[in-house]
Amino acid sequence: MGVVQMSGEMVVYSPLGCPKLNVRLADETLWLTMQQLAVVFDVDRSVIGKHIRNIYKTGELDKEATWAKIAQVQIEGGRQVKRTLEYYNLDVVISVGYRVNSKRATQFRIWATNVIKSYLLRGKAENRELDDMKKYLANHERRLSRVEQGVETIVKTLLPSPEDPPRRRIGFGGDGETLTKPYGRA
Protein backbone atom coordinates (compact mmCIF):
# COMPACT_ATOMS: atom_id res chain seq x y z
CA MET A 1 0.00 0.00 0.00
CA GLY A 2 1.11 3.60 -0.43
CA VAL A 3 2.16 6.13 2.11
CA VAL A 4 -0.30 8.96 2.71
CA GLN A 5 0.94 12.36 3.83
CA MET A 6 -1.39 15.21 4.68
CA SER A 7 -0.16 18.70 3.96
CA GLY A 8 -2.98 21.08 4.78
CA GLU A 9 -5.78 19.64 2.68
CA MET A 10 -3.40 18.16 0.09
CA VAL A 11 -3.16 14.36 0.14
CA VAL A 12 -0.09 12.80 -1.46
CA TYR A 13 -0.02 9.21 -2.70
CA SER A 14 3.34 7.48 -2.78
CA PRO A 15 3.12 3.80 -3.72
CA LEU A 16 5.71 1.49 -2.23
CA GLY A 17 8.49 0.80 -4.70
CA CYS A 18 7.60 3.82 -6.81
CA PRO A 19 10.38 6.33 -7.41
CA LYS A 20 9.71 9.82 -6.09
CA LEU A 21 8.16 12.13 -8.65
CA ASN A 22 8.37 15.88 -8.99
CA VAL A 23 4.71 16.80 -9.08
CA ARG A 24 3.57 20.11 -10.52
CA LEU A 25 0.95 21.87 -8.36
CA ALA A 26 -1.06 24.66 -9.97
CA ASP A 27 -4.65 25.90 -10.06
CA GLU A 28 -5.58 23.93 -6.93
CA THR A 29 -4.71 20.56 -8.47
CA LEU A 30 -1.72 18.42 -9.32
CA TRP A 31 -0.44 17.83 -12.82
CA LEU A 32 1.40 14.74 -14.11
CA THR A 33 2.81 13.81 -17.50
CA MET A 34 1.94 10.55 -19.23
CA GLN A 35 5.37 9.23 -18.28
CA GLN A 36 4.77 10.07 -14.61
CA LEU A 37 1.37 8.34 -14.76
CA ALA A 38 3.05 5.28 -16.26
CA VAL A 39 5.52 5.24 -13.34
CA VAL A 40 2.77 5.71 -10.72
CA PHE A 41 0.67 2.85 -12.11
CA ASP A 42 3.65 0.70 -13.20
CA VAL A 43 2.52 0.27 -16.80
CA ASP A 44 3.81 1.26 -20.22
CA ARG A 45 3.25 4.84 -21.37
CA SER A 46 1.18 3.57 -24.33
CA VAL A 47 -1.35 2.03 -21.90
CA ILE A 48 -1.77 5.41 -20.20
CA GLY A 49 -2.21 7.10 -23.59
CA LYS A 50 -4.90 4.60 -24.62
CA HIS A 51 -6.87 5.18 -21.41
CA ILE A 52 -6.58 8.97 -21.66
CA ARG A 53 -7.83 8.91 -25.27
CA ASN A 54 -10.82 6.77 -24.20
CA ILE A 55 -11.57 9.08 -21.25
CA TYR A 56 -11.81 12.04 -23.61
CA LYS A 57 -13.54 10.06 -26.40
CA THR A 58 -16.35 8.90 -24.08
CA GLY A 59 -16.80 12.39 -22.64
CA GLU A 60 -15.95 11.26 -19.12
CA LEU A 61 -13.77 14.36 -18.78
CA ASP A 62 -13.41 17.58 -20.73
CA LYS A 63 -9.96 17.75 -22.29
CA GLU A 64 -9.77 21.54 -22.15
CA ALA A 65 -10.33 21.52 -18.38
CA THR A 66 -7.99 18.64 -17.55
CA TRP A 67 -5.06 18.90 -19.99
CA ALA A 68 -2.33 21.50 -20.39
CA LYS A 69 0.82 21.98 -22.44
CA ILE A 70 3.57 23.37 -20.25
CA ALA A 71 7.01 24.46 -21.43
CA GLN A 72 9.86 22.98 -19.44
CA VAL A 73 13.49 24.09 -19.63
CA GLN A 74 16.25 21.75 -18.54
CA ILE A 75 20.01 21.47 -18.96
CA GLU A 76 21.18 18.60 -21.17
CA GLY A 77 24.87 18.21 -21.97
CA GLY A 78 25.65 21.75 -20.87
CA ARG A 79 22.97 23.35 -23.04
CA GLN A 80 19.46 24.55 -22.27
CA VAL A 81 16.73 22.50 -23.88
CA LYS A 82 13.14 23.71 -23.96
CA ARG A 83 10.39 21.15 -24.38
CA THR A 84 6.64 21.45 -24.26
CA LEU A 85 5.16 18.62 -22.22
CA GLU A 86 1.56 17.54 -21.93
CA TYR A 87 0.28 17.44 -18.35
CA TYR A 88 -2.93 15.92 -16.98
CA ASN A 89 -4.65 17.04 -13.80
CA LEU A 90 -5.89 15.07 -10.80
CA ASP A 91 -9.21 14.25 -12.47
CA VAL A 92 -7.36 12.38 -15.22
CA VAL A 93 -5.04 10.69 -12.69
CA ILE A 94 -8.06 9.33 -10.82
CA SER A 95 -9.89 8.26 -13.99
CA VAL A 96 -6.81 6.49 -15.36
CA GLY A 97 -6.20 4.89 -11.95
CA TYR A 98 -9.64 3.32 -12.05
CA ARG A 99 -9.07 1.95 -15.57
CA VAL A 100 -5.51 0.60 -15.49
CA ASN A 101 -5.04 -3.09 -14.73
CA SER A 102 -1.88 -3.43 -12.65
CA LYS A 103 -1.00 -4.27 -9.06
CA ARG A 104 0.00 -0.68 -8.37
CA ALA A 105 -3.22 0.64 -9.93
CA THR A 106 -5.18 -1.71 -7.66
CA GLN A 107 -3.26 -0.29 -4.68
CA PHE A 108 -4.13 3.18 -5.92
CA ARG A 109 -7.84 2.33 -6.17
CA ILE A 110 -7.86 0.91 -2.63
CA TRP A 111 -6.05 4.01 -1.34
CA ALA A 112 -8.29 6.44 -3.25
CA THR A 113 -11.46 4.70 -2.08
CA ASN A 114 -10.27 4.84 1.54
CA VAL A 115 -9.43 8.55 1.23
CA ILE A 116 -12.87 9.27 -0.24
CA LYS A 117 -14.58 7.26 2.51
CA SER A 118 -12.53 9.07 5.13
CA TYR A 119 -13.52 12.48 3.79
CA LEU A 120 -17.17 11.47 3.51
CA LEU A 121 -17.28 10.06 7.03
CA ARG A 122 -15.35 12.99 8.47
CA GLY A 123 -17.66 15.40 6.66
CA LYS A 124 -20.72 13.53 7.91
CA ALA A 125 -19.34 13.55 11.47
CA GLU A 126 -18.53 17.27 11.19
CA ASN A 127 -22.06 17.98 9.91
CA ARG A 128 -23.56 15.96 12.79
CA GLU A 129 -21.42 17.90 15.28
CA LEU A 130 -22.50 21.17 13.65
CA ASP A 131 -26.18 20.17 13.88
CA ASP A 132 -25.73 19.21 17.56
CA MET A 133 -24.04 22.56 18.23
CA LYS A 134 -26.88 24.42 16.49
CA LYS A 135 -29.45 22.60 18.65
CA TYR A 136 -27.41 23.33 21.78
CA LEU A 137 -27.19 27.04 20.91
CA ALA A 138 -30.91 27.24 20.05
CA ASN A 139 -31.76 25.65 23.42
CA HIS A 140 -29.54 28.14 25.24
CA GLU A 141 -31.00 31.05 23.27
CA ARG A 142 -34.51 29.99 24.40
CA ARG A 143 -33.33 29.71 27.99
CA LEU A 144 -31.61 33.10 27.81
CA SER A 145 -34.78 34.65 26.38
CA ARG A 146 -36.80 33.27 29.31
CA VAL A 147 -34.24 34.66 31.78
CA GLU A 148 -34.39 38.06 30.06
CA GLN A 149 -38.21 38.03 30.29
CA GLY A 150 -37.99 37.13 33.99
CA VAL A 151 -35.56 39.95 34.71
CA GLU A 152 -37.78 42.35 32.78
CA THR A 153 -40.79 41.28 34.87
CA ILE A 154 -38.83 41.73 38.11
CA VAL A 155 -37.64 45.17 37.06
CA LYS A 156 -41.18 46.25 36.14
CA THR A 157 -42.73 45.04 39.40
CA LEU A 158 -40.02 45.90 41.95
CA LEU A 159 -38.40 49.03 40.62
CA PRO A 160 -40.21 52.31 40.06
CA SER A 161 -40.65 53.55 36.56
CA PRO A 162 -38.52 56.58 35.61
CA GLU A 163 -41.81 58.48 35.10
CA ASP A 164 -42.94 57.78 38.71
CA PRO A 165 -42.19 60.55 41.21
CA PRO A 166 -39.43 59.75 43.72
CA ARG A 167 -40.70 57.90 46.81
CA ARG A 168 -39.52 57.75 50.40
CA ARG A 169 -40.03 55.09 52.98
CA ILE A 170 -42.22 56.20 55.91
CA GLY A 171 -42.47 53.00 57.92
CA PHE A 172 -44.22 49.70 58.07
CA GLY A 173 -47.92 49.20 57.84
CA GLY A 174 -49.82 46.73 59.93
CA ASP A 175 -49.56 43.99 57.31
CA GLY A 176 -45.72 44.13 57.26
CA GLU A 177 -45.43 46.05 54.00
CA THR A 178 -43.35 49.18 53.54
CA LEU A 179 -45.47 52.20 52.95
CA THR A 180 -44.16 54.78 50.56
CA LYS A 181 -45.32 58.25 49.68
CA PRO A 182 -44.08 60.56 47.01
CA TYR A 183 -41.64 63.21 48.25
CA GLY A 184 -43.13 66.58 48.98
CA ARG A 185 -46.41 65.24 50.31
CA ALA A 186 -47.10 64.79 54.00
Backbone as CSV, one residue per row, in Angstrom:
resi,resn,N_x,N_y,N_z,CA_x,CA_y,CA_z,C_x,C_y,C_z
1,MET,0.859,-1.182,0.000,0.000,0.000,0.000,0.895,1.231,0.000
2,GLY,0.349,2.365,-0.367,1.110,3.596,-0.430,1.174,4.312,0.902
3,VAL,2.017,5.289,0.921,2.163,6.131,2.106,1.346,7.388,1.869
4,VAL,0.536,7.776,2.846,-0.298,8.961,2.712,0.261,10.043,3.603
5,GLN,0.481,11.216,3.056,0.939,12.356,3.831,-0.063,13.478,3.643
6,MET,-0.467,14.093,4.754,-1.394,15.206,4.678,-0.581,16.493,4.805
7,SER,-0.806,17.400,3.900,-0.156,18.697,3.959,-1.262,19.719,3.756
8,GLY,-1.786,20.252,4.863,-2.977,21.084,4.781,-4.105,20.188,4.336
9,GLU,-4.730,20.495,3.212,-5.783,19.638,2.677,-5.273,18.844,1.484
10,MET,-3.981,18.888,1.212,-3.405,18.157,0.087,-3.024,16.761,0.536
11,VAL,-3.485,15.743,-0.162,-3.157,14.362,0.144,-2.198,13.870,-0.927
12,VAL,-1.095,13.278,-0.515,-0.091,12.804,-1.462,-0.053,11.279,-1.420
13,TYR,-0.083,10.663,-2.585,-0.024,9.212,-2.698,1.366,8.820,-3.165
14,SER,2.001,7.948,-2.418,3.337,7.484,-2.776,3.366,5.967,-2.677
15,PRO,3.148,5.260,-3.789,3.121,3.802,-3.715,4.487,3.246,-3.344
16,LEU,4.468,2.148,-2.607,5.714,1.493,-2.230,6.424,1.016,-3.493
17,GLY,7.711,1.236,-3.543,8.489,0.799,-4.698,8.456,1.772,-5.861
18,CYS,7.701,2.826,-5.739,7.601,3.817,-6.812,8.636,4.905,-6.571
19,PRO,9.421,5.245,-7.601,10.381,6.331,-7.408,9.651,7.643,-7.121
20,LYS,10.320,8.515,-6.395,9.709,9.816,-6.089,9.561,10.614,-7.379
21,LEU,8.447,11.322,-7.472,8.161,12.133,-8.651,8.107,13.595,-8.266
22,ASN,8.575,14.455,-9.159,8.366,15.884,-8.989,6.997,16.196,-9.555
23,VAL,6.091,16.565,-8.679,4.714,16.805,-9.079,4.483,18.299,-9.205
24,ARG,3.889,18.704,-10.297,3.567,20.114,-10.521,2.219,20.411,-9.865
25,LEU,2.191,21.428,-9.000,0.954,21.870,-8.357,0.601,23.245,-8.888
26,ALA,-0.598,23.373,-9.443,-1.063,24.656,-9.968,-2.574,24.616,-10.075
27,ASP,-3.195,25.763,-9.914,-4.649,25.895,-10.057,-5.405,24.911,-9.162
28,GLU,-4.936,24.772,-7.938,-5.581,23.929,-6.927,-5.691,22.465,-7.331
29,THR,-4.739,21.976,-8.108,-4.710,20.562,-8.472,-3.277,20.159,-8.750
30,LEU,-3.050,18.878,-8.932,-1.716,18.423,-9.320,-1.743,18.047,-10.785
31,TRP,-0.565,18.100,-11.392,-0.440,17.833,-12.819,0.681,16.822,-13.027
32,LEU,0.409,15.762,-13.794,1.404,14.744,-14.110,1.473,14.561,-15.617
33,THR,2.656,14.167,-16.090,2.814,13.811,-17.505,2.384,12.362,-17.684
34,MET,2.250,11.946,-18.951,1.935,10.545,-19.231,3.018,9.627,-18.664
35,GLN,4.264,10.045,-18.793,5.368,9.233,-18.279,5.265,9.076,-16.757
36,GLN,4.927,10.150,-16.060,4.770,10.070,-14.608,3.600,9.153,-14.238
37,LEU,2.510,9.238,-14.990,1.368,8.344,-14.755,1.777,6.886,-14.958
38,ALA,2.588,6.635,-15.992,3.054,5.276,-16.256,3.892,4.765,-15.083
39,VAL,4.705,5.621,-14.500,5.516,5.238,-13.341,4.622,4.969,-12.133
40,VAL,3.660,5.867,-11.881,2.772,5.714,-10.723,2.015,4.393,-10.796
41,PHE,1.497,4.039,-11.973,0.670,2.846,-12.112,1.450,1.625,-12.605
42,ASP,2.756,1.804,-12.822,3.649,0.705,-13.203,3.179,-0.001,-14.473
43,VAL,2.899,0.804,-15.495,2.518,0.265,-16.803,3.260,1.051,-17.876
44,ASP,3.175,0.580,-19.109,3.810,1.258,-20.223,3.075,2.560,-20.542
45,ARG,3.813,3.529,-21.027,3.246,4.838,-21.373,2.119,4.707,-22.397
46,SER,2.218,3.745,-23.293,1.185,3.569,-24.327,-0.155,3.160,-23.698
47,VAL,-0.116,2.423,-22.600,-1.351,2.028,-21.900,-2.031,3.280,-21.329
48,ILE,-1.235,4.156,-20.758,-1.770,5.409,-20.199,-2.399,6.236,-21.316
49,GLY,-1.694,6.348,-22.451,-2.207,7.104,-23.593,-3.540,6.560,-24.091
50,LYS,-3.654,5.231,-24.161,-4.904,4.601,-24.616,-6.055,4.964,-23.668
51,HIS,-5.808,4.871,-22.374,-6.871,5.180,-21.406,-7.255,6.658,-21.453
52,ILE,-6.282,7.531,-21.593,-6.583,8.971,-21.659,-7.421,9.272,-22.910
53,ARG,-7.047,8.696,-24.038,-7.835,8.911,-25.268,-9.279,8.448,-25.058
54,ASN,-9.466,7.290,-24.447,-10.817,6.773,-24.200,-11.596,7.648,-23.210
55,ILE,-10.914,8.186,-22.222,-11.568,9.075,-21.248,-12.135,10.301,-21.963
56,TYR,-11.340,10.866,-22.869,-11.811,12.041,-23.613,-12.847,11.662,-24.682
57,LYS,-12.633,10.519,-25.340,-13.544,10.063,-26.400,-14.950,9.805,-25.855
58,THR,-15.049,9.219,-24.670,-16.354,8.898,-24.083,-16.995,10.105,-23.401
59,GLY,-16.251,11.195,-23.290,-16.802,12.389,-22.643,-16.784,12.328,-21.122
60,GLU,-16.047,11.355,-20.584,-15.947,11.257,-19.118,-15.365,12.542,-18.527
61,LEU,-14.381,13.093,-19.203,-13.771,14.360,-18.780,-13.633,15.277,-19.981
62,ASP,-13.606,16.568,-19.704,-13.414,17.584,-20.732,-11.912,17.834,-20.881
63,LYS,-11.400,17.612,-22.060,-9.960,17.752,-22.286,-9.466,19.159,-21.969
64,GLU,-10.210,20.163,-22.378,-9.774,21.540,-22.153,-9.614,21.880,-20.669
65,ALA,-10.384,21.225,-19.821,-10.333,21.521,-18.380,-9.310,20.664,-17.634
66,THR,-8.825,19.595,-18.275,-7.986,18.638,-17.547,-6.612,18.413,-18.163
67,TRP,-6.294,19.113,-19.240,-5.058,18.902,-19.986,-4.388,20.245,-20.221
68,ALA,-3.064,20.252,-20.143,-2.329,21.496,-20.394,-0.982,21.182,-21.025
69,LYS,-0.537,22.058,-21.897,0.823,21.983,-22.436,1.651,22.991,-21.649
70,ILE,2.739,22.516,-21.093,3.569,23.373,-20.251,5.007,23.267,-20.739
71,ALA,5.616,24.430,-20.983,7.010,24.461,-21.429,7.911,24.176,-20.238
72,GLN,8.914,23.343,-20.495,9.856,22.984,-19.439,11.258,23.167,-19.986
73,VAL,12.105,23.851,-19.226,13.485,24.087,-19.631,14.376,23.259,-18.725
74,GLN,15.299,22.514,-19.346,16.249,21.748,-18.538,17.610,21.775,-19.217
75,ILE,18.644,21.479,-18.448,20.011,21.467,-18.963,20.344,20.040,-19.387
76,GLU,20.764,19.900,-20.645,21.184,18.599,-21.165,22.525,18.772,-21.859
77,GLY,23.541,18.115,-21.347,24.872,18.207,-21.968,25.411,19.616,-21.998
78,GLY,25.128,20.393,-20.959,25.648,21.754,-20.873,24.858,22.779,-21.666
79,ARG,23.777,22.379,-22.306,22.968,23.348,-23.045,21.523,23.320,-22.544
80,GLN,20.859,24.441,-22.693,19.463,24.547,-22.272,18.554,23.988,-23.363
81,VAL,17.673,23.087,-22.941,16.730,22.499,-23.882,15.328,22.825,-23.393
82,LYS,14.517,23.366,-24.310,13.136,23.709,-23.962,12.208,22.733,-24.660
83,ARG,11.374,22.090,-23.842,10.395,21.146,-24.378,9.017,21.525,-23.868
84,THR,8.028,21.265,-24.693,6.643,21.451,-24.261,6.092,20.075,-23.936
85,LEU,5.672,19.910,-22.681,5.156,18.620,-22.223,3.660,18.713,-21.979
86,GLU,2.981,17.605,-22.211,1.556,17.536,-21.925,1.373,17.051,-20.488
87,TYR,0.572,17.783,-19.741,0.278,17.436,-18.353,-1.213,17.172,-18.205
88,TYR,-1.539,16.298,-17.259,-2.926,15.921,-16.979,-3.197,16.146,-15.500
89,ASN,-4.374,16.681,-15.192,-4.655,17.037,-13.799,-5.171,15.852,-12.993
90,LEU,-5.476,16.107,-11.738,-5.886,15.068,-10.800,-7.104,14.286,-11.285
91,ASP,-8.030,14.950,-11.956,-9.209,14.250,-12.474,-8.797,13.122,-13.423
92,VAL,-7.840,13.393,-14.284,-7.356,12.375,-15.221,-6.615,11.282,-14.458
93,VAL,-5.786,11.670,-13.487,-5.043,10.686,-12.690,-6.011,9.692,-12.049
94,ILE,-7.081,10.199,-11.468,-8.064,9.326,-10.817,-8.770,8.450,-11.846
95,SER,-9.196,9.037,-12.961,-9.887,8.257,-13.992,-8.999,7.158,-14.553
96,VAL,-7.745,7.492,-14.846,-6.809,6.491,-15.358,-6.574,5.419,-14.292
97,GLY,-6.434,5.837,-13.048,-6.197,4.892,-11.951,-7.296,3.865,-11.796
98,TYR,-8.520,4.250,-12.130,-9.636,3.316,-12.046,-9.804,2.476,-13.318
99,ARG,-8.977,2.723,-14.330,-9.069,1.949,-15.568,-7.889,0.986,-15.746
100,VAL,-6.723,1.384,-15.270,-5.506,0.598,-15.493,-5.574,-0.718,-14.727
101,ASN,-5.058,-1.775,-15.361,-5.040,-3.088,-14.728,-3.597,-3.445,-14.368
102,SER,-3.203,-3.061,-13.161,-1.884,-3.429,-12.650,-1.978,-3.497,-11.123
103,LYS,-0.988,-4.142,-10.530,-0.998,-4.271,-9.062,-0.960,-2.886,-8.417
104,ARG,-0.123,-2.021,-8.958,0.000,-0.680,-8.374,-1.277,0.135,-8.584
105,ALA,-1.949,-0.060,-9.701,-3.223,0.640,-9.931,-4.281,0.140,-8.950
106,THR,-4.257,-1.161,-8.655,-5.180,-1.708,-7.656,-4.901,-1.079,-6.289
107,GLN,-3.620,-0.955,-5.946,-3.255,-0.294,-4.681,-3.767,1.143,-4.665
108,PHE,-3.641,1.806,-5.810,-4.131,3.182,-5.920,-5.636,3.239,-5.697
109,ARG,-6.383,2.331,-6.312,-7.844,2.326,-6.167,-8.251,2.095,-4.706
110,ILE,-7.574,1.169,-4.051,-7.857,0.910,-2.633,-7.572,2.167,-1.822
111,TRP,-6.432,2.786,-2.066,-6.045,4.006,-1.344,-7.049,5.128,-1.612
112,ALA,-7.380,5.344,-2.890,-8.287,6.440,-3.255,-9.662,6.233,-2.633
113,THR,-10.157,5.003,-2.664,-11.460,4.696,-2.075,-11.446,4.969,-0.580
114,ASN,-10.369,4.582,0.098,-10.267,4.841,1.541,-10.206,6.338,1.852
115,VAL,-9.495,7.093,1.021,-9.427,8.546,1.231,-10.811,9.161,1.049
116,ILE,-11.525,8.741,0.013,-12.870,9.269,-0.240,-13.797,8.922,0.920
117,LYS,-13.755,7.671,1.369,-14.580,7.259,2.513,-14.250,8.096,3.742
118,SER,-12.958,8.289,3.971,-12.530,9.066,5.135,-13.090,10.485,5.089
119,TYR,-13.000,11.124,3.923,-13.523,12.478,3.786,-15.041,12.508,3.950
120,LEU,-15.717,11.516,3.375,-17.172,11.470,3.510,-17.583,11.267,4.959
121,LEU,-16.938,10.318,5.633,-17.282,10.056,7.031,-16.926,11.238,7.919
122,ARG,-15.761,11.831,7.677,-15.355,12.990,8.469,-16.320,14.144,8.232
123,GLY,-16.706,14.343,6.978,-17.659,15.402,6.661,-19.003,15.141,7.306
124,LYS,-19.435,13.884,7.285,-20.716,13.530,7.908,-20.635,13.750,9.413
125,ALA,-19.525,13.353,10.024,-19.344,13.548,11.467,-19.304,15.037,11.795
126,GLU,-18.607,15.826,10.947,-18.534,17.265,11.187,-19.917,17.892,11.056
127,ASN,-20.709,17.441,10.075,-22.063,17.977,9.914,-22.930,17.617,11.108
128,ARG,-22.794,16.383,11.622,-23.565,15.958,12.789,-23.178,16.820,14.002
129,GLU,-21.876,17.054,14.171,-21.420,17.904,15.275,-21.963,19.321,15.120
130,LEU,-21.980,19.831,13.910,-22.497,21.166,13.653,-23.982,21.234,13.975
131,ASP,-24.752,20.215,13.568,-26.182,20.170,13.883,-26.408,20.118,15.389
132,ASP,-25.613,19.294,16.094,-25.731,19.212,17.555,-25.427,20.563,18.192
133,MET,-24.414,21.247,17.691,-24.044,22.560,18.225,-25.150,23.578,17.974
134,LYS,-25.771,23.514,16.795,-26.880,24.424,16.495,-28.048,24.192,17.441
135,LYS,-28.375,22.923,17.708,-29.455,22.605,18.648,-29.105,23.100,20.044
136,TYR,-27.878,22.889,20.456,-27.409,23.331,21.779,-27.551,24.851,21.905
137,LEU,-27.100,25.572,20.877,-27.187,27.036,20.905,-28.640,27.506,20.887
138,ALA,-29.490,26.863,20.098,-30.909,27.242,20.050,-31.554,27.035,21.413
139,ASN,-31.234,25.929,22.082,-31.764,25.655,23.417,-31.314,26.738,24.401
140,HIS,-30.050,27.104,24.339,-29.542,28.143,25.241,-30.120,29.515,24.911
141,GLU,-30.370,29.783,23.635,-30.998,31.054,23.265,-32.413,31.138,23.837
142,ARG,-33.169,30.016,23.803,-34.514,29.995,24.395,-34.432,30.224,25.906
143,ARG,-33.479,29.547,26.543,-33.331,29.711,27.995,-32.933,31.147,28.339
144,LEU,-32.037,31.722,27.572,-31.609,33.101,27.806,-32.779,34.055,27.617
145,SER,-33.605,33.814,26.620,-34.776,34.647,26.376,-35.728,34.600,27.572
146,ARG,-35.938,33.392,28.132,-36.804,33.269,29.312,-36.204,34.011,30.511
147,VAL,-34.901,33.931,30.679,-34.240,34.658,31.777,-34.418,36.157,31.576
148,GLU,-34.222,36.637,30.347,-34.393,38.064,30.064,-35.825,38.512,30.363
149,GLN,-36.813,37.688,29.999,-38.207,38.026,30.287,-38.445,38.076,31.793
150,GLY,-37.853,37.137,32.534,-37.992,37.126,33.994,-37.376,38.355,34.625
151,VAL,-36.198,38.737,34.173,-35.555,39.945,34.706,-36.391,41.170,34.379
152,GLU,-36.919,41.224,33.181,-37.777,42.347,32.784,-39.004,42.437,33.682
153,THR,-39.624,41.309,33.985,-40.792,41.278,34.872,-40.415,41.769,36.269
154,ILE,-39.288,41.306,36.776,-38.826,41.728,38.110,-38.585,43.225,38.127
155,VAL,-37.930,43.729,37.112,-37.641,45.167,37.056,-38.939,45.962,37.031
156,LYS,-39.911,45.527,36.247,-41.178,46.254,36.136,-41.956,46.241,37.451
157,THR,-41.913,45.147,38.193,-42.733,45.040,39.404,-42.040,45.573,40.649
158,LEU,-40.719,45.505,40.720,-40.024,45.896,41.946,-39.390,47.277,41.891
159,LEU,-39.051,47.721,40.723,-38.399,49.027,40.624,-39.376,50.048,40.068
160,PRO,-39.299,51.274,40.575,-40.207,52.309,40.064,-39.842,52.677,38.629
161,SER,-40.842,53.091,37.919,-40.647,53.546,36.556,-39.964,54.907,36.605
162,PRO,-39.157,55.247,35.618,-38.519,56.579,35.611,-39.546,57.711,35.607
163,GLU,-40.779,57.453,35.120,-41.814,58.478,35.101,-42.447,58.672,36.484
164,ASP,-42.362,57.658,37.370,-42.942,57.783,38.713,-42.164,58.824,39.499
165,PRO,-42.907,59.590,40.363,-42.192,60.553,41.205,-41.348,59.806,42.237
166,PRO,-40.268,60.406,42.718,-39.433,59.753,43.718,-40.253,59.439,44.970
167,ARG,-39.956,58.333,45.628,-40.699,57.901,46.813,-39.746,57.800,47.990
168,ARG,-40.307,57.935,49.198,-39.517,57.748,50.403,-40.236,56.776,51.315
169,ARG,-39.461,56.058,52.068,-40.028,55.087,52.982,-40.498,55.815,54.233
170,ILE,-41.719,55.526,54.699,-42.215,56.199,55.910,-42.475,55.230,57.057
171,GLY,-42.289,53.942,56.814,-42.470,53.001,57.918,-43.208,51.769,57.445
172,PHE,-43.533,50.939,58.397,-44.225,49.695,58.071,-45.685,49.811,58.395
173,GLY,-46.493,49.261,57.575,-47.916,49.196,57.838,-48.225,47.983,58.704
174,GLY,-49.427,47.826,59.057,-49.818,46.730,59.929,-49.662,45.361,59.288
175,ASP,-49.676,45.300,57.961,-49.556,43.990,57.314,-48.109,43.648,56.967
176,GLY,-47.130,44.413,57.454,-45.718,44.129,57.258,-45.147,44.701,55.978
177,GLU,-45.943,45.473,55.231,-45.432,46.053,53.997,-44.848,47.429,54.266
178,THR,-43.919,47.847,53.442,-43.350,49.180,53.537,-44.298,50.132,52.850
179,LEU,-44.610,51.184,53.540,-45.470,52.204,52.951,-44.598,53.285,52.362
180,THR,-44.928,53.707,51.194,-44.158,54.778,50.565,-45.103,55.873,50.132
181,LYS,-44.569,57.078,50.156,-45.321,58.253,49.682,-44.390,59.045,48.806
182,PRO,-44.930,59.685,47.823,-44.083,60.558,47.010,-43.492,61.673,47.865
183,TYR,-42.258,62.089,47.539,-41.638,63.212,48.250,-42.476,64.477,48.057
184,GLY,-42.435,65.306,49.061,-43.125,66.582,48.983,-44.568,66.501,49.475
185,ARG,-45.054,65.336,49.790,-46.412,65.237,50.306,-46.341,64.699,51.725
186,ALA,-47.139,65.237,52.600,-47.100,64.788,54.001,-48.147,63.780,54.286
